[in-house]
Amino acid sequence: MKKEKIKRASLWLVTATLTVSLSIIGLTSCDKDNNPLKSTTYSFSSDEFADLYNLLPNIDYGRLSIVGDGILRFQSFDHFEAIYDQLERNCEMWDSLFLVSHANLSDTSLEDYETLNGYDEFLPLAVFEHDFNISSTSLRKAKSLAFENWLNNNLVGEIPNDALIDDDVEQALFNIYHEICIGDTIYSIRKEGNVLIPLDSIGNIRRYRLLPFDELSEIFPVVPKGWNGDIDYSYIPNNWKDTIHISSNECFAFMANAPTPIIHNGKHKPKLVTKVINLKYKPSNNKYVTTRRKTSLEAKVVFYWQEENLITGTQSNDTLGELSKFKEEKKRKTRKVVIKGSIEDRDNTHFTFGVKRNPSATTIINGVEYPISIVF
C-alpha cells in the first residue's frame, strides 16, 4: 500500500509538472477531445514508463505513410519538419518527466534504476518506429545497436555514428539506406550528394541502391556534394567525431555532422549538427555506459557557398556570417545542437556548399568547460 501511495504521489507530481509545461509552451493534443493519452501496442519495460509516456502530447502525423520496403512518405518538407519538431519536443519532455518523477534518487541510485528498468532517453522514437512498423529498417535503430556494441567493447574502434545523418530524431525518419520520400520524390542521401528518385520508379529501388552515384546521376537529378574547398573552407557533406576523456574512466563522445543541403520552399538549407554523449566505465557492468551529467552545449559555424550561372558562366561566392546556437545546462546523457542556414535558390544557378574550416563548439560538463575545434 505504501509503495502504491508513493507511486500515485509521484505520478501526481509529474502530471502537475506536465500541466504547467503545456500551459507555458502552448502544446495541445491533436485529438478532437484533447485527450492527452495515446494508443500504442508498444511493450513498455515497466508500467511506470507506460504511465509517463501517456502524459506526453499526441503527435499529429497527418498523412504520413509507408512506401516500398519501409520508406516514410511525407506530404511536403513542412510536413517532415512538423513531425521532426514534435518528436524532438516529446523526447525532451519525456526525459524531463522521468527526472521529475525520480528527483528523490541520488545520481548512483538513478543510474542503477535506469539500468535495471531499461530506461531509454529516446523512447518516443522507439514507440514511433514500432507504431509505423519500421523498427527493422530504421536508421536510428541500426545505429543505436551499433553504438551499444561499441560500449560493450569498451570503446574499441571509432565511434559508430552515421557520417550522413547524425541526428537521432532525423535518423528515426530515415531508413537504413538513408532514404525518405517527400511528396512524389524519394531522396536518397549519398556521401557524394543527394539523388532525387521519382516515386513512380520505386519498383526498382533495390536495384538503384546498388548503383554508384555517377550512374544514378545519368538517370535521375542529383545534388552533388560540390567542391573540395580551399584553405579556409571545407566541403559539405562532412563529418567528425572524437572521444574526449574527463578522467581515467569518464569521457564523452563528441560528433559533428554537416549533411548535403536539401532545397525546401525555394531555399537551400545547410545545417550543422553537434552532439555530446556522456559516458563512463561501470565496473559492475564491466563496460562503458551512458551516464547523466549537467551538460550545456554551444556551437558556432560559418556556412559558405559558391554559385555559378549556368547560362552566363559567371561565378560568385559568399557566407552567411557566423551562426551560433546554445543549449542550456541540463542533466542529460545526450545534448544536441542543430544550427540551420538558409540561402535562396535561383533559376539556372548551380550551388556548392561548405563551412569555414574547424567550426567551434564548447560544452560545459559538471561546471568544467571543454572547448572543441571540429576538424572538417
C-alpha positions in Angstrom: 0.0 0.0 0.0 2.8 2.4 0.9 4.5 1.8 -2.5 1.2 2.4 -4.3 0.8 5.7 -2.4 4.3 6.8 -3.3 3.7 5.8 -7.0 0.4 7.8 -7.1 2.1 10.8 -5.5 5.0 10.6 -7.9 2.6 10.5 -10.9 0.6 13.4 -9.4 3.8 15.4 -9.3 4.7 14.5 -12.9 1.2 15.3 -14.1 1.2 18.7 -12.4 4.6 19.4 -13.9 3.4 18.4 -17.4 0.3 20.6 -17.0 2.4 23.6 -16.2 4.8 22.8 -19.1 1.9 22.6 -21.5 0.5 25.9 -20.3 3.8 27.6 -20.8 4.6 26.4 -24.3 1.1 26.1 -25.5 1.1 22.5 -26.5 -2.2 20.7 -27.2 -3.3 17.3 -28.2 -4.2 16.8 -31.8 -7.3 14.7 -30.9 -10.7 16.3 -31.2 -11.4 15.7 -27.5 -7.9 16.9 -26.5 -7.3 13.7 -24.7 -3.5 13.6 -23.8 -3.3 9.8 -23.8 -2.2 7.8 -26.8 -2.9 4.4 -28.1 0.0 2.1 -28.9 0.8 -1.6 -28.8 4.4 -0.9 -27.9 5.6 -3.1 -25.0 7.0 -0.8 -22.3 9.6 -2.3 -20.0 7.6 -1.1 -16.9 4.1 0.1 -16.1 5.7 3.3 -14.8 7.2 4.1 -18.3 3.8 3.4 -19.9 2.1 5.9 -17.4 4.7 8.5 -18.0 4.6 8.1 -21.8 0.9 8.6 -21.8 1.4 12.0 -20.3 3.1 13.3 -23.4 1.2 15.3 -26.0 -0.2 13.4 -29.0 1.7 13.9 -32.3 -0.3 14.9 -35.4 1.3 12.7 -38.0 -1.1 13.9 -40.7 -1.0 11.8 -43.9 2.3 10.1 -43.1 2.5 6.8 -44.8 4.9 4.0 -45.9 6.0 3.3 -49.4 8.2 0.5 -50.8 10.0 -1.6 -48.2 9.9 0.8 -45.3 10.4 4.4 -46.7 8.4 7.0 -44.8 6.4 9.3 -47.1 5.8 12.9 -46.1 3.4 15.2 -48.0 5.9 18.1 -48.0 9.1 19.4 -46.3 6.8 21.3 -43.9 5.1 18.0 -43.0 8.6 16.4 -42.4 9.7 19.3 -40.2 6.5 19.4 -38.3 6.8 15.7 -37.3 10.5 16.2 -36.6 9.7 19.1 -34.2 7.0 17.1 -32.4 9.2 14.1 -31.9 12.1 16.3 -30.7 9.8 18.0 -28.3 8.5 14.8 -26.9 12.0 13.3 -26.4 13.0 16.4 -24.4 9.8 16.3 -22.3 10.0 12.5 -21.8 13.4 12.8 -20.2 12.4 15.8 -18.1 9.3 14.0 -16.8 11.3 11.0 -15.9 13.8 13.1 -13.9 11.0 14.9 -12.1 9.4 11.6 -11.1 12.7 10.4 -9.6 14.1 13.6 -8.1 14.5 11.9 -4.7 17.1 9.5 -6.0 20.9 10.1 -5.8 22.9 10.0 -9.1 24.1 6.5 -8.4 20.6 5.2 -7.5 19.1 6.8 -10.5 21.7 5.3 -12.8 21.1 1.8 -11.2 17.3 2.3 -11.6 17.6 3.2 -15.3 19.8 0.2 -16.0 17.5 -2.2 -14.1 14.4 -1.0 -15.9 15.9 -0.5 -19.3 15.3 3.3 -19.4 15.6 4.8 -23.0 16.1 8.5 -23.3 14.7 8.2 -26.9 11.6 6.2 -26.0 9.3 8.4 -28.1 11.3 7.5 -31.2 11.2 3.8 -30.4 7.4 4.0 -30.0 7.2 5.9 -33.3 9.2 3.2 -35.1 7.1 0.5 -33.6 3.8 2.1 -34.4 4.8 2.6 -38.1 6.4 -0.9 -38.3 9.8 0.5 -39.3 11.9 -0.8 -36.4 13.7 -3.3 -38.6 14.5 -0.6 -41.3 15.1 2.5 -39.1 18.5 4.1 -39.4 18.3 5.2 -35.7 17.6 1.7 -34.5 20.5 0.3 -36.5 22.9 3.0 -35.3 21.8 2.7 -31.6 22.6 -1.1 -31.7 26.0 -0.3 -33.2 26.7 2.2 -30.5 25.7 -0.2 -27.8 28.1 -2.8 -29.3 30.8 -0.1 -29.2 30.1 0.4 -25.5 30.2 -3.3 -24.8 33.6 -3.5 -26.5 34.9 -0.7 -24.2 35.1 1.9 -26.9 37.4 0.0 -29.2 37.5 1.4 -32.7 35.8 4.6 -34.0 32.6 6.0 -32.6 29.9 4.3 -34.8 28.0 7.4 -35.7 26.4 7.9 -39.1 28.5 10.1 -41.5 25.5 11.3 -43.4 22.7 11.7 -40.8 23.7 12.0 -37.2 20.6 13.5 -35.6 18.7 10.9 -33.5 15.3 12.3 -34.4 16.1 12.6 -38.1 17.6 9.1 -38.1 14.2 7.8 -36.9 12.6 9.3 -40.1 15.1 7.8 -42.5 15.7 4.1 -43.3 19.0 2.3 -43.2 19.6 3.3 -46.9 19.3 7.0 -46.0 16.0 7.4 -47.9 12.8 9.3 -47.3 10.0 10.3 -49.6 8.8 13.9 -49.8 5.7 14.3 -51.9 6.4 12.3 -55.1 10.2 12.3 -54.8 12.4 9.8 -52.9 15.5 11.5 -51.5 18.5 9.1 -51.4 21.3 10.6 -49.3 24.8 9.5 -50.5 28.3 10.6 -49.5 28.7 12.1 -53.0 25.4 14.1 -52.7 21.6 13.6 -52.9 19.8 11.6 -55.5 16.2 12.6 -56.4 14.2 9.5 -57.5 10.6 9.9 -58.7 8.1 7.9 -56.6 6.8 6.1 -59.7 10.3 4.5 -60.0 10.1 2.8 -56.6 9.6 -0.6 -58.2 13.3 -0.6 -59.0 14.5 1.0 -55.7 16.5 -2.1 -54.7 18.5 -2.0 -57.9 19.1 1.7 -57.6 20.6 1.2 -54.1 23.3 -0.9 -55.7 24.2 1.6 -58.4 27.1 4.1 -57.8 26.3 7.8 -57.7 27.8 8.5 -61.1 25.4 6.0 -62.8 22.4 7.3 -60.9 23.3 10.9 -61.9 22.7 9.8 -65.6 19.2 8.6 -64.7 17.9 11.0 -62.0 18.5 14.6 -60.9 21.3 14.8 -58.3 22.6 17.4 -55.9 26.4 16.7 -55.7 28.4 17.5 -52.7 30.3 20.1 -54.6 34.0 21.0 -54.5 36.9 20.2 -52.2 37.1 23.7 -50.8 40.2 25.8 -50.3 42.5 26.7 -47.5 39.7 28.4 -45.5 36.6 26.3 -46.3 35.8 22.6 -46.5 33.1 20.9 -48.4 29.6 19.8 -47.3 28.8 17.0 -46.5 31.4 16.5 -43.8 31.6 14.5 -40.5 33.9 14.5 -37.5 33.9 12.6 -34.2 36.1 12.2 -31.2 36.2 10.7 -27.7 37.3 13.2 -25.0 38.4 11.9 -21.6 37.4 13.7 -18.4 39.2 11.2 -16.2 40.7 7.7 -16.4 37.2 6.1 -16.5 35.0 9.1 -17.6 34.7 10.6 -21.1 32.2 11.9 -23.6 31.7 11.2 -27.3 31.5 14.4 -29.5 30.1 14.3 -33.0 29.7 16.9 -35.7 27.9 16.4 -39.0 27.2 18.8 -41.9 24.9 17.0 -44.5 24.3 18.0 -48.1 21.6 20.7 -48.0 18.1 19.9 -49.3 16.0 22.6 -51.1 13.0 23.5 -49.1 10.4 26.1 -50.2 12.8 27.5 -52.7 15.7 27.7 -50.3 18.9 25.7 -49.7 19.1 24.6 -46.1 22.7 24.0 -44.9 23.0 22.8 -41.3 25.4 21.6 -38.7 24.5 19.0 -36.1 26.7 18.7 -33.0 26.2 16.2 -30.2 27.6 15.2 -26.8 27.1 11.8 -25.3 28.3 11.4 -21.7 30.0 8.0 -20.9 31.7 6.3 -18.0 33.2 2.9 -17.2 31.0 1.0 -14.8 32.9 -1.8 -13.0 29.7 -3.7 -12.0 28.8 -4.0 -15.7 32.4 -4.4 -16.8 31.8 -1.9 -19.7 31.2 1.7 -20.6 27.6 3.0 -20.2 25.9 6.3 -21.0 25.6 8.5 -17.9 23.9 11.7 -16.9 25.9 14.9 -16.3 24.9 18.5 -16.1 25.7 19.5 -19.6 25.4 22.6 -21.8 26.4 22.8 -25.4 27.1 25.7 -27.8 28.3 25.5 -31.4 29.3 28.2 -34.0 29.6 27.8 -37.8 30.1 29.9 -40.9 28.3 28.5 -43.9 29.9 29.3 -47.3 28.6 28.8 -50.8 29.7 29.2 -54.4 27.1 29.8 -57.2 27.6 29.5 -60.9 25.1 30.9 -63.5 24.7 28.0 -66.0 23.8 30.4 -68.8 26.5 33.1 -68.5 29.1 31.1 -66.6 29.6 33.9 -64.1 30.6 32.8 -60.6 30.3 34.3 -57.1 30.6 33.3 -53.5 29.6 34.5 -50.1 29.0 33.4 -46.5 26.0 33.6 -44.1 28.3 35.1 -41.4 28.8 33.3 -38.1 25.7 31.5 -36.8 25.5 30.0 -33.3 23.2 28.2 -31.0 23.2 27.4 -27.3 21.5 24.7 -25.3 21.3 25.5 -21.6 22.6 23.2 -18.9 20.5 20.1 -18.1 21.2 16.8 -16.5 21.3 14.7 -19.7 23.0 11.7 -21.2 22.8 13.3 -24.7 22.9 17.0 -25.6 22.4 18.2 -29.2 22.6 21.5 -31.1 21.3 21.9 -34.6 22.3 25.1 -36.5 20.4 25.8 -39.7 21.1 28.3 -42.5 19.0 29.5 -45.5 20.1 30.5 -49.0 17.6 31.5 -51.7 17.7 29.2 -54.8 17.9 30.9 -58.2 16.9 29.7 -61.7 19.7 28.4 -63.9 22.2 28.5 -61.0 24.3 25.7 -59.6 25.3 26.0 -55.9 28.0 24.2 -53.9 28.3 24.5 -50.2 30.9 24.4 -47.5 31.7 25.5 -43.9 34.6 27.6 -42.6 37.2 25.1 -41.5 37.2 23.9 -37.9 33.9 25.3 -36.7 34.0 25.6 -32.9 31.9 24.2 -30.1 32.0 24.5 -26.3 30.4 22.1 -23.8 30.3 22.6 -20.1 30.1 19.4 -18.2 29.6 19.4 -14.4 30.9 23.0 -14.4 34.1 22.3 -16.4 34.4 24.0 -19.9 35.7 21.9 -22.8 36.4 24.0 -25.9 36.3 21.9 -29.1 37.6 22.6 -32.6 35.7 20.5 -35.1 38.1 19.1 -37.7 36.5 19.5 -41.1 
